[in-house]
């Protein structure tokens, strides 16, 4: 469910507006708890979603996106630093900025460990990996990092 909430752009604030408590909304959003059928139906109604949008199985592509995001969110600075190690011999920070859509200043701050945000997500990481002609694709940036526990 957490992936589908993320995919649909539904934040903890959205879940709170639908009537969940702050702690429950955060736990559902972060995938730490599962909701039963009755609670899920209630959520569909309060978020004005069609049945199945939050509970359908992930496609293989969605699973790859979600697995990348979970590792990247758990180790954001390490992922950015791995990406920087790959791009520095080939691209400037300005070039990387144009490829992934974050400002050069933001990129430099997170690579330096001054901040943990933004998390490098799959789509911009894939664009960067493609620009660098990395055979492993975006997964090159999370290689060697422990996976997020399911």
C-alpha positions as CSV (number, residue, x, y, z in Angstrom):
1,X,0.0,0.0,0.0
2,X,2.9,2.4,0.8
3,X,4.1,2.3,-2.8
4,X,0.6,3.1,-4.2
5,X,0.3,6.0,-1.7
6,X,3.6,7.3,-2.9
7,X,2.7,6.7,-6.6
8,X,-0.5,8.6,-6.2
9,X,1.2,11.5,-4.4
10,X,-0.8,10.9,-1.2
11,X,1.2,12.3,1.8
12,X,0.8,11.7,5.5
13,X,-1.1,15.1,5.5
14,X,-3.6,13.6,2.9
15,X,-4.1,10.6,5.1
16,X,-4.6,12.8,8.2
17,X,-7.2,14.9,6.3
18,X,-9.0,11.7,5.4
19,X,-9.3,11.0,9.2
20,X,-6.3,8.9,10.2
21,X,-4.4,9.9,13.3
22,X,-1.0,11.4,12.8
23,X,0.9,8.3,14.0
24,X,-1.3,5.8,12.0
25,X,-1.1,8.0,8.9
26,X,2.7,8.0,9.1
27,X,2.9,4.3,9.8
28,X,0.6,3.5,6.8
29,X,2.5,5.9,4.5
30,X,5.8,4.4,5.5
31,X,4.6,0.8,5.1
32,X,5.1,-0.1,8.8
33,X,1.5,-1.3,9.3
34,X,-1.1,-3.0,7.1
35,X,-4.8,-2.1,7.1
36,X,-7.5,-4.7,7.1
37,X,-10.2,-4.9,4.5
38,X,-12.7,-2.7,6.4
39,X,-10.1,0.0,7.1
40,X,-8.9,-0.1,3.5
41,X,-12.5,0.3,2.2
42,X,-12.9,3.2,4.6
43,X,-9.7,4.8,3.2
44,X,-10.9,4.3,-0.4
45,X,-14.1,6.1,0.4
46,X,-12.4,9.0,2.3
47,X,-9.7,9.5,-0.3
48,X,-12.2,9.2,-3.2
49,X,-10.2,6.4,-4.8
50,X,-11.4,3.5,-6.9
51,X,-11.2,0.1,-5.4
52,X,-7.9,-1.7,-6.0
53,X,-5.8,1.4,-6.4
54,X,-4.0,0.8,-3.1
55,X,-4.0,-2.9,-3.0
56,X,-3.2,-4.3,-6.4
57,X,0.0,-6.2,-6.8
58,X,3.0,-4.2,-8.0
59,X,4.3,-4.8,-11.6
60,X,7.9,-5.7,-12.0
61,X,8.7,-2.2,-13.0
62,X,6.9,-0.7,-10.0
63,X,8.7,-3.2,-7.7
64,X,12.1,-2.0,-9.1
65,X,11.1,1.6,-8.5
66,X,9.9,0.9,-5.0
67,X,12.9,-1.2,-4.0
68,X,15.3,1.5,-5.3
69,X,13.3,4.2,-3.4
70,X,13.3,2.2,-0.1
71,X,17.1,1.7,-0.2
72,X,17.7,5.3,-1.3
73,X,15.4,6.7,1.5
74,X,17.2,4.6,4.1
75,X,20.7,5.7,2.9
76,X,20.2,9.0,1.0
77,X,23.7,10.4,1.4
78,X,25.4,7.2,0.5
79,X,23.3,6.8,-2.7
80,X,24.1,10.4,-3.7
81,X,27.8,9.8,-3.0
82,X,27.8,6.6,-5.0
83,X,26.2,8.5,-7.9
84,X,28.8,11.3,-7.5
85,X,31.6,8.8,-7.7
86,X,30.1,7.6,-11.0
87,X,29.5,11.0,-12.5
88,X,32.5,13.1,-11.4
89,X,34.9,11.7,-14.1
90,X,32.4,12.4,-16.8
91,X,30.0,15.2,-15.9
92,X,30.0,18.5,-14.0
93,X,27.5,19.2,-11.2
94,X,25.7,21.5,-13.7
95,X,25.4,18.7,-16.2
96,X,24.0,16.4,-13.5
97,X,21.6,19.1,-12.5
98,X,20.2,19.3,-16.0
99,X,19.9,15.5,-16.2
100,X,18.2,14.8,-12.9
101,X,16.3,18.1,-12.3
102,X,17.7,19.2,-8.9
103,X,19.7,22.4,-8.5
104,X,23.5,22.1,-8.5
105,X,23.5,23.6,-5.0
106,X,21.1,21.0,-3.7
107,X,23.2,18.2,-5.3
108,X,26.4,19.5,-3.8
109,X,24.8,19.8,-0.3
110,X,23.5,16.3,-0.2
111,X,26.7,14.8,-1.6
112,X,28.6,16.6,1.1
113,X,26.3,15.2,3.7
114,X,25.0,18.6,4.8
115,X,21.5,17.4,4.2
116,X,19.6,14.1,3.7
117,X,17.1,15.5,1.2
118,X,16.1,15.1,-1.5
119,X,16.2,11.4,-1.8
120,X,17.4,10.3,-5.2
121,X,14.5,8.5,-6.8
122,X,14.5,5.9,-9.5
123,X,13.5,8.0,-12.5
124,X,16.2,10.7,-12.1
125,X,18.7,8.0,-11.1
126,X,17.9,6.1,-14.3
127,X,18.3,9.2,-16.4
128,X,21.7,9.7,-14.8
129,X,22.8,6.1,-15.3
130,X,21.7,6.3,-18.9
131,X,23.8,9.5,-19.4
132,X,26.7,7.7,-17.9
133,X,26.1,4.5,-19.9
134,X,26.1,2.4,-16.8
135,X,25.2,-1.2,-17.6
136,X,23.6,-1.8,-14.2
137,X,21.4,1.2,-14.6
138,X,20.1,3.1,-11.5
139,X,20.9,0.0,-9.3
140,X,24.6,0.9,-9.6
141,X,24.0,3.7,-7.1
142,X,22.5,1.4,-4.5
143,X,24.9,-1.5,-5.0
144,X,26.5,-2.6,-1.8
145,X,23.9,-0.9,0.4
146,X,21.8,-3.0,2.7
147,X,18.2,-3.4,1.4
148,X,15.3,-1.9,3.3
149,X,13.7,-4.6,5.5
150,X,10.3,-5.6,4.1
